[in-house]
């Protein structure tokens, strides 16, 4: 991806990086021009320019020997929020130079403030941090690829989560079916037990009715014998 392609990418972190490069040039050049009028702020500007070279030009870290601590420190600023704050602090320092007297260093403050605004926009809009390939960075394509990979990983994670949820629902459904069959079986057993009790009760009532019938037969037989006896007595009389 070339310079103009990076400009067309609408990635504000790239705009902030190029404004940072412009700020480095202005800090060095205008620090020399205004050295006599702003000695302290010119030196501070050169220190800021040196820090920005390490932060904004990844090629320097690849070419120059560095320590792991420095690499981790620089990597800490691969975040648009931190860069926006860093540039804002540097811009305020450069604007303070005008308290002594108005000089060319105000242009450095303006460029640093614009870089801070660009990084701030990138941070608040959720744009991924990108650095220019011309300066040894990753470029926008790699950032997009990383974002796509992150989205793919996120989609896979969601798919696994949905699969696990589906399996859990299936397990719950099977368990509910077993519970339903168990309840139906218990209900059927209760009904059978109730029917058996009713049948036993009916048998007992039937036995009682049969006994009552036998008693009535005995009474009928006894009454008939008495009637026969009375008839014989009447005949004798």
N, CA, C and O of each residue as an XYZ file, in Angstrom:
948
protein
N       0.851     -1.190      0.000
C       0.000      0.000      0.000
C       0.884      1.237      0.000
O       1.750      1.384      0.862
N       0.662      2.156     -0.996
C       1.456      3.364     -1.100
C       0.938      4.477     -0.215
O      -0.027      4.313      0.531
N       1.615      5.632     -0.318
C       1.271      6.770      0.524
C      -0.151      7.244      0.242
O      -0.921      7.490      1.170
N      -0.500      7.370     -1.036
C      -1.834      7.871     -1.384
C      -2.931      6.867     -1.004
O      -4.044      7.254     -0.646
N      -2.597      5.571     -1.087
C      -3.569      4.563     -0.646
C      -3.815      4.668      0.853
O      -4.935      4.475      1.326
N      -2.753      4.977      1.596
C      -2.906      5.155      3.039
C      -3.739      6.391      3.345
O      -4.521      6.398      4.297
N      -3.573      7.442      2.537
C      -4.380      8.654      2.726
C      -5.856      8.349      2.464
O      -6.737      8.871      3.149
N      -6.119      7.494      1.459
C      -7.496      7.152      1.110
C      -8.120      6.136      2.070
O      -9.327      5.898      2.025
N      -7.314      5.551      2.920
C      -7.814      4.491      3.800
C      -8.771      4.996      4.874
O      -9.523      4.212      5.453
N      -8.747      6.315      5.146
C      -9.596      6.946      6.168
C      -9.323      6.406      7.573
O     -10.190      6.431      8.446
N      -8.094      5.915      7.767
C      -7.673      5.477      9.100
C      -6.973      6.645      9.781
O      -5.872      7.033      9.389
N      -7.614      7.201     10.802
C      -7.101      8.421     11.435
C      -5.781      8.199     12.149
O      -5.027      9.151     12.350
N      -5.478      6.950     12.544
C      -4.192      6.714     13.194
C      -3.035      6.911     12.215
O      -1.950      7.335     12.614
N      -3.264      6.605     10.930
C      -2.238      6.886      9.910
C      -2.049      8.389      9.733
O      -0.922      8.864      9.593
N      -3.146      9.130      9.738
C      -3.033     10.593      9.645
C      -2.265     11.140     10.844
O      -1.435     12.039     10.707
N      -2.553     10.584     12.020
C      -1.833     11.021     13.208
C      -0.354     10.712     13.123
O       0.475     11.503     13.575
N      -0.008      9.548     12.537
C       1.408      9.208     12.397
C       2.125     10.181     11.463
O       3.230     10.629     11.767
N       1.507     10.507     10.336
C       2.153     11.433      9.402
C       2.225     12.840      9.978
O       3.192     13.558      9.723
N       1.231     13.246     10.742
C       1.329     14.531     11.441
C       2.423     14.486     12.496
O       3.065     15.498     12.775
N       2.635     13.302     13.086
C       3.752     13.146     14.014
C       5.093     13.306     13.314
O       6.011     13.915     13.863
N       5.212     12.762     12.102
C       6.454     12.931     11.322
C       6.673     14.405     10.995
O       7.792     14.909     11.090
N       5.598     15.090     10.609
C       5.710     16.535     10.342
C       6.127     17.269     11.614
O       6.924     18.206     11.559
N       5.592     16.846     12.753
C       5.950     17.473     14.026
C       7.426     17.262     14.342
O       8.084     18.167     14.856
N       7.954     16.074     14.038
C       9.384     15.809     14.264
C      10.237     16.779     13.456
O      11.188     17.369     13.968
N       9.878     16.930     12.184
C      10.649     17.842     11.309
C      10.565     19.269     11.829
O      11.572     19.976     11.879
N       9.356     19.697     12.218
C       9.186     21.064     12.717
C       9.914     21.272     14.039
O      10.503     22.330     14.259
N       9.881     20.282     14.915
C      10.561     20.408     16.206
C      12.065     20.574     16.029
O      12.696     21.379     16.714
N      12.627     19.810     15.111
C      14.078     19.919     14.876
C      14.416     21.236     14.178
O      15.314     21.965     14.598
N      13.675     21.525     13.095
C      14.002     22.716     12.296
C      13.709     24.004     13.064
O      14.560     24.890     13.142
N      12.509     24.108     13.628
C      12.138     25.339     14.334
C      12.860     25.466     15.669
O      13.019     26.569     16.191
N      13.300     24.325     16.226
C      14.130     24.391     17.425
C      15.461     25.051     17.133
O      15.997     25.787     17.962
N      15.993     24.785     15.947
C      17.250     25.443     15.532
C      17.010     26.922     15.245
O      17.801     27.779     15.638
N      15.895     27.210     14.548
C      15.602     28.602     14.184
C      15.367     29.455     15.430
O      15.876     30.572     15.524
N      14.610     28.938     16.374
C      14.269     29.721     17.564
C      15.111     29.388     18.773
O      14.683     29.623     19.903
N      16.301     28.846     18.566
C      17.130     28.420     19.693
C      17.538     29.590     20.576
O      17.549     29.471     21.801
N      17.869     30.701     19.969
C      18.333     31.851     20.760
C      17.216     32.440     21.614
O      17.477     32.920     22.717
N      15.987     32.413     21.129
C      14.873     32.993     21.876
C      14.223     32.023     22.842
O      13.650     32.439     23.849
N      14.306     30.717     22.541
C      13.672     29.694     23.390
C      14.654     28.540     23.571
O      14.455     27.459     23.017
N      15.693     28.765     24.333
C      16.730     27.743     24.486
C      16.160     26.488     25.146
O      16.324     25.373     24.650
N      15.490     26.697     26.270
C      14.974     25.543     27.024
C      13.928     24.782     26.218
O      13.976     23.555     26.129
N      12.976     25.518     25.628
C      11.907     24.851     24.883
C      12.424     24.227     23.594
O      11.872     23.234     23.121
N      13.495     24.811     23.013
C      14.094     24.190     21.828
C      14.710     22.845     22.184
O      14.567     21.873     21.443
N      15.400     22.793     23.327
C      15.994     21.524     23.767
C      14.896     20.511     24.101
O      14.986     19.335     23.750
N      13.854     21.001     24.791
C      12.719     20.113     25.094
C      12.086     19.599     23.806
O      11.694     18.435     23.727
N      11.983     20.468     22.794
C      11.431     20.060     21.505
C      12.266     18.990     20.838
O      11.726     18.068     20.227
N      13.609     19.108     20.951
C      14.469     18.072     20.366
C      14.297     16.738     21.093
O      14.311     15.675     20.472
N      14.134     16.809     22.417
C      13.890     15.575     23.183
C      12.564     14.939     22.754
O      12.472     13.724     22.578
N      11.548     15.777     22.591
C      10.250     15.270     22.125
C      10.382     14.657     20.740
O       9.812     13.601     20.464
N      11.143     15.328     19.861
C      11.352     14.802     18.510
C      12.029     13.439     18.553
O      11.664     12.537     17.800
N      13.023     13.288     19.442
C      13.711     11.996     19.572
C      12.737     10.909     20.028
O      12.748      9.796     19.503
N      11.898     11.239     21.007
C      10.907     10.265     21.483
C       9.912      9.897     20.388
O       9.524      8.738     20.244
N       9.507     10.913     19.616
C       8.546     10.647     18.538
C       9.164      9.800     17.435
O       8.471      9.010     16.794
N      10.475      9.963     17.207
C      11.151      9.113     16.219
C      11.047      7.648     16.639
O      10.776      6.778     15.813
N      11.265      7.382     17.928
C      11.165      6.005     18.419
C       9.728      5.491     18.364
O       9.485      4.314     18.098
N       8.779      6.395     18.621
C       7.378      5.981     18.677
C       6.767      5.833     17.292
O       6.006      4.896     17.049
N       7.092      6.751     16.377
C       6.398      6.834     15.088
C       7.135      6.179     13.927
O       6.537      5.982     12.868
N       8.388      5.842     14.083
C       9.136      5.244     12.968
C       9.579      3.848     13.389
O      10.663      3.698     13.954
N       8.766      2.820     13.129
C       9.125      1.451     13.522
C      10.416      0.974     12.877
O      11.085      0.089     13.410
N      10.774      1.551     11.734
C      11.992      1.135     11.043
C      13.220      1.368     11.907
O      14.185      0.608     11.826
N      13.198      2.416     12.738
C      14.346      2.703     13.608
C      14.549      1.584     14.625
O      15.682      1.215     14.935
N      13.451      1.050     15.138
C      13.564     -0.037     16.103
C      14.065     -1.319     15.451
O      14.690     -2.152     16.108
N      13.787     -1.478     14.142
C      14.256     -2.669     13.440
C      15.731     -2.563     13.077
O      16.446     -3.565     13.068
N      16.189     -1.339     12.776
C      17.576     -1.137     12.343
C      18.503     -0.973     13.539
O      19.559     -1.603     13.606
N      18.103     -0.120     14.487
C      18.960      0.192     15.631
C      18.824     -0.892     16.700
O      17.735     -1.426     16.908
N      19.928     -1.216     17.376
C      19.854     -2.191     18.479
C      19.096     -1.604     19.668
O      19.397     -0.498     20.117
N      18.141     -2.327     20.161
C      17.334     -1.867     21.297
C      17.256     -2.969     22.349
O      17.572     -4.129     22.084
N      16.835     -2.586     23.524
C      16.681     -3.543     24.617
C      15.232     -4.017     24.683
O      14.337     -3.328     24.194
N      14.991     -5.170     25.272
C      13.605     -5.647     25.406
C      12.727     -4.684     26.196
O      11.536     -4.552     25.914
N      13.315     -4.009     27.191
C      12.537     -3.053     27.979
C      12.063     -1.894     27.112
O      10.921     -1.449     27.221
N      12.968     -1.401     26.234
C      12.589     -0.302     25.345
C      11.521     -0.752     24.360
O      10.573     -0.018     24.081
N      11.679     -1.968     23.834
C      10.677     -2.487     22.892
C       9.303     -2.614     23.556
O       8.283     -2.263     22.962
N       9.290     -3.118     24.790
C       8.015     -3.242     25.500
C       7.431     -1.875     25.827
O       6.213     -1.698     25.825
N       8.312     -0.895     26.111
C       7.837      0.458     26.393
C       7.222      1.084     25.145
O       6.172      1.722     25.221
N       7.870      0.906     24.008
C       7.338      1.453     22.749
C       6.043      0.736     22.366
O       5.094      1.364     21.896
N       6.010     -0.592     22.573
C       4.795     -1.350     22.237
C       3.613     -0.923     23.099
O       2.458     -1.078     22.702
N       3.907     -0.385     24.278
C       2.846      0.072     25.166
C       2.065      1.216     24.544
O       0.895      1.426     24.864
N       2.724      1.965     23.641
C       2.079      3.115     23.017
C       1.437      2.769     21.676
O       1.031      3.665     20.937
N       1.341      1.483     21.356
C       0.619      1.087     20.143
C      -0.873      1.056     20.449
O      -1.564      0.062     20.229
N      -1.329      2.170     20.958
C      -2.718      2.343     21.363
C      -3.102      3.788     21.089
O      -2.410      4.711     21.518
N      -4.189      3.979     20.385
C      -4.568      5.332     19.965
C      -4.873      6.242     21.151
O      -4.616      7.444     21.085
N      -5.412      5.694     22.224
C      -5.711      6.520     23.398
C      -4.437      7.096     24.004
O      -4.356      8.293     24.279
N      -3.440      6.235     24.209
C      -2.192      6.692     24.805
C      -1.480      7.690     23.899
O      -0.910      8.674     24.372
N      -1.516      7.435     22.614
C      -0.857      8.357     21.685
C      -1.559      9.714     21.677
O      -0.899     10.752     21.623
N      -2.877      9.714     21.731
C      -3.606     10.985     21.767
C      -3.229     11.789     23.009
O      -3.021     13.000     22.930
N      -3.141     11.113     24.155
C      -2.755     11.801     25.391
C      -1.314     12.290     25.311
O      -1.009     13.409     25.722
N      -0.421     11.438     24.776
C       0.994     11.805     24.660
C       1.172     13.049     23.796
O       1.885     13.977     24.178
N       0.527     13.070     22.639
C       0.648     14.226     21.743
C       0.013     15.467     22.361
O       0.508     16.577     22.166
N      -1.065     15.291     23.094
C      -1.701     16.439     23.738
C      -0.769     17.065     24.776
O      -0.672     18.288     24.874
N      -0.087     16.222     25.546
C       0.872     16.740     26.535
C       2.007     17.478     25.840
O       2.401     18.564     26.267
N       2.534     16.887     24.768
C       3.619     17.548     24.027
C       3.147     18.875     23.432
O       3.894     19.853     23.426
N       1.907     18.911     22.930
C       1.372     20.147     22.356
C       1.258     21.231     23.424
O       1.588     22.390     23.174
N       0.793     20.853     24.611
C       0.685     21.832     25.704
C       2.059     22.379     26.062
O       2.206     23.576     26.309
N       3.069     21.510     26.092
C       4.439     21.965     26.396
C       4.908     22.976     25.358
O       5.508     23.994     25.706
N       4.639     22.700     24.094
C       5.072     23.629     23.049
C       4.284     24.940     23.098
O       4.840     26.004     22.824
N       3.016     24.875     23.440
C       2.238     26.116     23.561
C       2.717     26.962     24.741
O       2.600     28.188     24.721
N       3.254     26.305     25.766
C       3.775     27.053     26.915
C       4.988     27.901     26.550
O       5.322     28.851     27.258
N       5.651     27.556     25.439
C       6.811     28.354     25.019
C       6.410     29.780     24.660
O       7.244     30.685     24.688
N       5.140     29.983     24.324
C       4.679     31.324     23.959
C       4.466     32.216     25.177
O       4.242     33.418     25.041
N       4.539     31.617     26.376
C       4.457     32.452     27.567
C       5.709     33.302     27.721
O       5.666     34.400     28.274
N       6.823     32.779     27.223
C       8.074     33.553     27.261
C       8.030     34.634     26.195
O       8.198     35.819     26.485
N       7.806     34.218     24.978
C       7.653     35.147     23.849
C       7.125     34.353     22.668
O       7.377     33.155     22.542
N       6.390     35.037     21.807
C       5.823     34.365     20.638
C       6.951     33.988     19.694
O       7.770     34.828     19.320
N       6.988     32.711     19.308
C       8.049     32.238     18.430
C       7.552     31.179     17.480
O       6.361     30.868     17.463
N       8.439     30.624     16.695
C       8.048     29.628     15.687
C       7.616     28.294     16.278
O       7.000     27.483     15.586
N       7.939     28.050     17.579
C       7.592     26.753     18.166
C       6.085     26.548     18.294
O       5.632     25.431     18.542
N       5.303     27.623     18.128
C       3.848     27.466     18.175
C       3.347     26.576     17.039
O       2.326     25.900     17.173
N       4.078     26.582     15.915
C       3.706     25.703     14.796
C       3.847     24.235     15.199
O       3.049     23.391     14.790
N       4.884     23.936     16.015
C       5.047     22.566     16.517
C       3.863     22.180     17.404
O       3.358     21.059     17.335
N       3.428     23.135     18.245
C       2.278     22.866     19.101
C       1.028     22.578     18.299
O       0.243     21.699     18.657
N       0.835     23.322     17.203
C      -0.340     23.109     16.354
C      -0.302     21.726     15.704
O      -1.304     21.012     15.699
N       0.862     21.348     15.153
C       0.968     20.040     14.495
C       0.803     18.904     15.501
O       0.178     17.887     15.200
N       1.367     19.081     16.700
C       1.203     18.059     17.738
C      -0.257     17.948     18.177
O      -0.751     16.850     18.432
N      -0.942     19.084     18.262
C      -2.355     19.071     18.637
C      -3.197     18.381     17.569
O      -4.112     17.623     17.893
N      -2.894     18.638     16.300
C      -3.627     17.972     15.214
C      -3.406     16.463     15.248
O      -4.337     15.689     15.029
N      -2.160     16.047     15.526
C      -1.874     14.608     15.641
C      -2.661     14.000     16.795
O      -3.198     12.898     16.678
N      -2.727     14.728     17.916
C      -3.502     14.248     19.064
C      -4.975     14.105     18.703
O      -5.623     13.135     19.096
N      -5.501     15.063     17.960
C      -6.912     14.999     17.546
C      -7.163     13.785     16.649
O      -8.170     13.093     16.799
N      -6.241     13.533     15.716
C      -6.396     12.384     14.811
C      -6.395     11.069     15.588
O      -7.236     10.200     15.359
N      -5.442     10.935     16.505
C      -5.405      9.708     17.308
C      -6.643      9.591     18.199
O      -7.159      8.496     18.423
N      -7.112     10.738     18.703
C      -8.320     10.713     19.519
C      -9.538     10.267     18.728
O     -10.361      9.500     19.226
N      -9.654     10.751     17.484
C     -10.774     10.331     16.625
C     -10.697      8.833     16.346
O     -11.702      8.125     16.396
N      -9.468      8.359     16.048
C      -9.290      6.924     15.787
C      -9.673      6.089     17.002
O     -10.263      5.016     16.875
N      -9.325      6.605     18.189
C      -9.633      5.859     19.415
C     -11.135      5.824     19.678
O     -11.689      4.765     19.973
N     -11.793      6.973     19.571
C     -13.223      7.042     19.901
C     -14.103      6.369     18.849
O     -15.204      5.914     19.161
N     -13.626      6.302     17.605
C     -14.403      5.627     16.555
C     -14.105      4.135     16.486
O     -14.703      3.418     15.683
N     -13.183      3.663     17.324
C     -12.881      2.238     17.368
C     -12.012      1.741     16.237
O     -11.998      0.542     15.960
N     -11.281      2.631     15.569
C     -10.388      2.203     14.490
C      -9.152      1.518     15.079
O      -8.599      1.964     16.084
N      -8.734      0.433     14.437
C      -7.543     -0.275     14.893
C      -6.294      0.551     14.595
O      -6.222      1.257     13.588
N      -5.314      0.449     15.492
C      -4.073      1.197     15.285
C      -3.341      0.640     14.070
O      -3.205     -0.574     13.914
N      -2.870      1.547     13.210
C      -2.115      1.162     12.017
C      -0.943      2.109     11.855
O      -1.030      3.290     12.191
N       0.151      1.579     11.337
C       1.332      2.402     11.058
C       1.722      2.225      9.604
O       1.519      1.160      9.020
N       2.280      3.267      9.028
C       2.583      3.287      7.595
C       3.652      2.259      7.236
O       4.656      2.120      7.936
N       3.425      1.541      6.135
C       4.434      0.605      5.645
C       5.682      1.325      5.160
O       6.780      0.768      5.188
N       5.510      2.563      4.715
C       6.659      3.343      4.239
C       7.663      3.547      5.368
O       8.869      3.610      5.129
N       7.169      3.650      6.587
C       8.022      3.877      7.757
C       8.344      2.579      8.491
O       8.858      2.604      9.610
N       8.041      1.442      7.858
C       8.359      0.153      8.464
C       7.257     -0.413      9.325
O       7.498     -1.324     10.117
N       6.033      0.114      9.184
C       4.919     -0.351     10.001
C       4.160     -1.497      9.367
O       4.609     -2.100      8.392
N       3.019     -1.782      9.929
C       2.213     -2.919      9.479
C       1.319     -2.581      8.291
O       0.984     -3.460      7.496
N       0.934     -1.318      8.167
C       0.025     -0.937      7.099
C      -1.417     -1.258      7.442
O      -1.703     -1.947      8.421
N      -2.313     -0.749      6.620
C      -3.745     -0.938      6.877
C      -4.198     -2.348      6.530
O      -5.090     -2.889      7.182
N      -3.584     -2.957      5.496
C      -4.017     -4.288      5.071
C      -3.847     -5.305      6.194
O      -4.739     -6.112      6.456
N      -2.686     -5.256      6.856
C      -2.456     -6.193      7.954
C      -3.409     -5.939      9.113
O      -3.849     -6.867      9.792
N      -3.718     -4.658      9.326
C      -4.670     -4.335     10.388
C      -6.041     -4.908     10.051
O      -6.709     -5.486     10.909
N      -6.459     -4.742      8.785
C      -7.744     -5.304      8.364
C      -7.731     -6.822      8.485
O      -8.714     -7.430      8.911
N      -6.586     -7.438      8.100
C      -6.478     -8.890      8.199
C      -6.571     -9.343      9.655
O      -7.242    -10.325      9.973
N      -5.887     -8.611     10.528
C      -5.958     -8.946     11.956
C      -7.379     -8.778     12.488
O      -7.855     -9.580     13.291
N      -8.053     -7.713     12.022
C      -9.436     -7.493     12.455
C     -10.342     -8.624     11.960
O     -11.217     -9.093     12.688
N     -10.120     -9.062     10.699
C     -10.915    -10.167     10.162
C     -10.646    -11.458     10.929
O     -11.560    -12.237     11.199
N      -9.362    -11.674     11.279
C      -9.039    -12.866     12.069
C      -9.706    -12.808     13.434
O     -10.226    -13.806     13.934
N      -9.681    -11.620     14.024
C     -10.336    -11.466     15.331
C     -11.838    -11.727     15.216
O     -12.429    -12.384     16.072
N     -12.452    -11.200     14.140
C     -13.885    -11.446     13.935
C     -14.165    -12.929     13.706
O     -15.162    -13.468     14.186
N     -13.244    -13.593     12.946
C     -13.408    -15.025     12.702
C     -13.305    -15.815     14.000
O     -14.103    -16.715     14.264
N     -12.295    -15.458     14.812
C     -12.145    -16.139     16.104
C     -13.365    -15.898     16.992
O     -13.835    -16.794     17.693
N     -13.862    -14.664     16.941
C     -15.050    -14.345     17.736
C     -16.263    -15.142     17.255
O     -17.053    -15.650     18.051
N     -16.387    -15.238     15.910
C     -17.499    -16.013     15.349
C     -17.380    -17.494     15.718
O     -18.376    -18.145     16.035
N     -16.138    -18.025     15.672
C     -15.941    -19.426     16.057
C     -16.272    -19.644     17.527
O     -16.869    -20.651     17.906
N     -15.867    -18.672     18.350
C     -16.172    -18.782     19.783
C     -17.680    -18.767     20.018
O     -18.207    -19.534     20.825
N     -18.370    -17.869     19.289
C     -19.830    -17.826     19.425
C     -20.468    -19.117     18.928
O     -21.433    -19.612     19.510
N     -19.906    -19.662     17.824
C     -20.444    -20.917     17.295
C     -20.277    -22.046     18.307
O     -21.188    -22.847     18.516
N     -19.094    -22.101     18.937
C     -18.874    -23.123     19.968
C     -19.829    -22.922     21.142
O     -20.351    -23.880     21.713
N     -20.044    -21.659     21.486
C     -20.960    -21.364     22.589
C     -22.384    -21.790     22.245
O     -23.083    -22.377     23.071
N     -22.811    -21.484     21.003
C     -24.156    -21.883     20.578
C     -24.288    -23.408     20.522
O     -25.325    -23.963     20.884
N     -23.214    -24.083     20.059
C     -23.239    -25.544     20.006
C     -23.374    -26.138     21.403
O     -24.150    -27.067     21.630
N     -22.599    -25.578     22.335
C     -22.695    -26.053     23.720
C     -24.085    -25.798     24.296
O     -24.639    -26.634     25.009
N     -24.639    -24.625     23.973
C     -25.991    -24.311     24.452
C     -27.019    -25.271     23.859
O     -27.928    -25.725     24.553
N     -26.864    -25.579     22.551
C     -27.783    -26.512     21.893
C     -27.701    -27.901     22.521
O     -28.723    -28.550     22.749
N     -26.473    -28.353     22.799
C     -26.314    -29.658     23.437
C     -26.951    -29.666     24.826
O     -27.585    -30.642     25.229
N     -26.772    -28.568     25.543
C     -27.375    -28.473     26.868
C     -28.899    -28.519     26.789
O     -29.563    -29.160     27.604
N     -29.443    -27.812     25.774
C     -30.895    -27.830     25.590
C     -31.390    -29.229     25.228
O     -32.435    -29.670     25.707
N     -30.624    -29.925     24.372
C     -31.009    -31.291     24.021
C     -30.975    -32.200     25.249
O     -31.863    -33.028     25.452
N     -29.929    -32.028     26.064
C     -29.834    -32.824     27.296
C     -31.004    -32.538     28.231
O     -31.593    -33.452     28.809
N     -31.331    -31.254     28.371
C     -32.474    -30.878     29.213
C     -33.773    -31.460     28.674
O     -34.632    -31.910     29.432
N     -33.902    -31.441     27.325
C     -35.117    -31.987     26.707
C     -35.242    -33.485     26.982
O     -36.321    -33.972     27.321
N     -34.138    -34.209     26.837
C     -34.157    -35.653     27.108
C     -34.487    -35.919     28.575
O     -35.255    -36.825     28.899
N     -33.893    -35.114     29.453
C     -34.165    -35.275     30.880
C     -35.632    -35.009     31.196
O     -36.246    -35.721     31.990
N     -36.187    -33.974     30.565
C     -37.604    -33.667     30.781
C     -38.491    -34.801     30.280
O     -39.499    -35.136     30.902
N     -38.099    -35.396     29.130
C     -38.877    -36.527     28.613
C     -38.856    -37.698     29.598
O     -39.881    -38.331     29.851
N     -37.668    -37.974     30.149
C     -37.572    -39.058     31.131
C     -38.433    -38.760     32.360
O     -39.120    -39.638     32.882
N     -38.382    -37.521     32.805
C     -39.197    -37.142     33.961
C     -40.685    -37.275     33.650
O     -41.469    -37.717     34.491
N     -41.071    -36.878     32.410
C     -42.475    -36.993     32.016
C     -42.918    -38.450     31.975
O     -43.992    -38.792     32.471
N     -42.081    -39.316     31.378
C     -42.416    -40.744     31.328
C     -42.491    -41.326     32.738
O     -43.350    -42.153     33.041
N     -41.573    -40.875     33.589
C     -41.589    -41.362     34.967
C     -42.870    -40.944     35.686
O     -43.480    -41.733     36.407
N     -43.266    -39.680     35.474
C     -44.513    -39.207     36.086
C     -45.719    -39.962     35.541
O     -46.625    -40.332     36.288
N     -45.718    -40.186     34.214
C     -46.824    -40.943     33.628
C     -46.877    -42.358     34.185
O     -47.955    -42.883     34.464
N     -45.700    -42.978     34.347
C     -45.652    -44.331     34.903
C     -46.149    -44.344     36.350
O     -46.887    -45.242     36.755
N     -45.733    -43.333     37.122
C     -46.201    -43.245     38.508
C     -47.713    -43.026     38.561
O     -48.413    -43.604     39.392
N     -48.200    -42.170     37.647
C     -49.641    -41.918     37.602
C     -50.402    -43.190     37.259
O     -51.445    -43.479     37.846
N     -49.869    -43.953     36.299
C     -50.517    -45.214     35.928
C     -50.502    -46.195     37.098
O     -51.489    -46.888     37.346
N     -49.372    -46.251     37.818
C     -49.295    -47.148     38.979
C     -50.307    -46.749     40.045
O     -50.944    -47.603     40.661
N     -50.448    -45.442     40.255
C     -51.421    -44.972     41.244
C     -52.843    -45.336     40.835
O     -53.659    -45.725     41.671
N     -53.134    -45.206     39.534
C     -54.471    -45.563     39.051
C     -54.737    -47.056     39.218
O     -55.825    -47.458     39.629
N     -53.730    -47.876     38.896
C     -53.888    -49.330     39.054
C     -54.117    -49.685     40.514
O     -54.963    -50.516     40.842
N     -53.340    -49.032     41.393
C     -53.508    -49.295     42.825
C     -54.900    -48.893     43.308
O     -55.519    -49.583     44.117
N     -55.383    -47.743     42.782
C     -56.721    -47.292     43.162
C     -57.789    -48.259     42.661
O     -58.749    -48.553     43.373
N     -57.618    -48.758     41.423
C     -58.571    -49.729     40.882
C     -58.551    -51.025     41.685
O     -59.596    -51.628     41.929
N     -57.356    -51.449     42.093
C     -57.260    -52.663     42.898
C     -57.980    -52.487     44.235
O     -58.658    -53.397     44.713
N     -57.822    -51.303     44.830
C     -58.520    -51.029     46.084
C     -60.027    -51.062     45.882
O     -60.763    -51.616     46.698
N     -60.482    -50.451     44.766
C     -61.925    -50.461     44.474
C     -62.438    -51.880     44.253
O     -63.524    -52.240     44.707
N     -61.624    -52.692     43.536
C     -62.031    -54.082     43.291
C     -62.109    -54.868     44.596
O     -63.029    -55.656     44.812
N     -61.118    -54.635     45.465
C     -61.140    -55.314     46.775
C     -62.370    -54.910     47.581
O     -63.022    -55.739     48.216
N     -62.667    -53.616     47.538
C     -63.845    -53.123     48.257
C     -65.128    -53.745     47.713
O     -66.015    -54.123     48.478
N     -65.220    -53.847     46.381
C     -66.404    -54.456     45.770
C     -66.517    -55.930     46.142
O     -67.611    -56.431     46.398
N     -65.374    -56.623     46.171
C     -65.394    -58.031     46.562
C     -65.892    -58.188     47.995
O     -66.678    -59.081     48.311
N     -65.401    -57.277     48.863
C     -65.857    -57.332     50.254
C     -67.357    -57.064     50.348
O     -68.061    -57.736     51.102
N     -67.847    -56.088     49.586
C     -69.281    -55.799     49.589
C     -70.083    -56.977     49.040
O     -71.169    -57.290     49.528
N     -69.513    -57.637     47.995
C     -70.190    -58.800     47.426
C     -70.271    -59.943     48.438
O     -71.304    -60.600     48.565
N     -69.170    -60.170     49.154
C     -69.174    -61.213     50.176
C     -70.199    -60.903     51.273
O     -70.924    -61.777     51.749
N     -70.226    -59.595     51.659
C     -71.207    -59.205     52.687
C     -72.633    -59.415     52.179
O     -73.509    -59.846     52.929
N     -72.860    -59.102     50.886
C     -74.195    -59.293     50.312
C     -74.557    -60.773     50.261
O     -75.704    -61.140     50.517
N     -73.583    -61.628     49.932
C     -73.844    -63.065     49.884
C     -74.184    -63.605     51.282
O     -75.083    -64.430     51.445
N     -73.434    -63.114     52.290
C     -73.734    -63.537     53.662
C     -75.137    -63.105     54.066
O     -75.889    -63.853     54.689
N     -75.461    -61.871     53.691
C     -76.806    -61.368     54.010
C     -77.874    -62.196     53.313
O     -78.935    -62.463     53.878
N     -77.587    -62.594     52.090
C     -78.522    -63.420     51.331
C     -78.712    -64.784     51.994
O     -79.831    -65.293     52.065
N     -77.611    -65.375     52.481
C     -77.699    -66.661     53.170
C     -78.533    -66.534     54.442
O     -79.349    -67.395     54.772
N     -78.289    -65.404     55.154
C     -79.059    -65.183     56.375
C     -80.555    -65.051     56.068
O     -81.409    -65.590     56.772
N     -80.838    -64.304     54.975
C     -82.238    -64.152     54.586
C     -82.851    -65.488     54.188
O     -84.020    -65.736     54.485
N     -82.094    -66.351     53.527
C     -82.589    -67.674     53.147
C     -82.899    -68.509     54.394
O     -83.915    -69.201     54.463
N     -81.986    -68.422     55.385
C     -82.208    -69.169     56.628
C     -83.479    -68.680     57.330
O     -84.284    -69.469     57.825
N     -83.635    -67.324     57.356
C     -84.835    -66.762     57.972
C     -86.098    -67.210     57.227
O     -87.110    -67.552     57.840
N     -86.015    -67.201     55.885
C     -87.163    -67.637     55.075
C     -87.497    -69.109     55.337
O     -88.663    -69.489     55.451
N     -86.445    -69.923     55.427
C     -86.643    -71.352     55.668
C     -87.268    -71.592     57.052
O     -88.175    -72.407     57.216
N     -86.746    -70.850     58.035
C     -87.276    -70.995     59.405
C     -88.741    -70.540     59.474
O     -89.585    -71.172     60.109
N     -89.009    -69.392     58.779
C     -90.388    -68.887     58.780
C     -91.321    -69.867     58.074
O     -92.461    -70.044     58.504
N     -90.867    -70.494     57.019
C     -91.690    -71.460     56.291
C     -91.983    -72.681     57.154
O     -93.101    -73.196     57.159
N     -90.960    -73.143     57.889
C     -91.164    -74.303     58.760
C     -92.201    -73.984     59.845
O     -93.052    -74.806     60.186
N     -92.095    -72.737     60.380
C     -93.064    -72.348     61.402
C     -94.480    -72.300     60.821
O     -95.446    -72.706     61.467
N     -94.582    -71.788     59.572
C     -95.888    -71.725     58.927
C     -96.428    -73.138     58.674
O     -97.622    -73.384     58.849
N     -95.574    -74.043     58.274
C     -96.009    -75.427     58.043
C     -96.507    -76.065     59.353
O     -97.503    -76.788     59.397
N     -95.758    -75.753     60.402
C     -96.127    -76.298     61.712
C     -97.485    -75.755     62.161
O     -98.312    -76.488     62.702
N     -97.699    -74.460     61.928
C     -98.973    -73.850     62.287
C    -100.113    -74.453     61.467
O    -101.203    -74.661     61.999
N     -99.888    -74.731     60.208
C    -100.906    -75.323     59.354
C    -101.277    -76.723     59.851
O    -102.451    -77.093     59.837
N    -100.279    -77.506     60.291
C    -100.562    -78.854     60.789
C    -101.394    -78.793     62.077
O    -102.308    -79.587     62.298
N    -101.042    -77.835     62.893
C    -101.785    -77.688     64.139
C    -103.235    -77.285     63.861
O    -104.168    -77.753     64.513
N    -103.392    -76.398     62.864
C    -104.740    -75.982     62.504
C    -105.545    -77.165     61.955
O    -106.735    -77.287     62.245
N    -104.918    -78.023     61.179
C    -105.597    -79.184     60.632
C    -106.041    -80.142     61.757
O    -107.134    -80.707     61.719
N    -105.177    -80.302     62.735
C    -105.514    -81.186     63.861
C    -106.721    -80.630     64.615
O    -107.617    -81.384     64.995
N    -106.746    -79.355     64.827
C    -107.846    -78.726     65.549
C    -109.131    -78.863     64.729
O    -110.188    -78.398     65.156
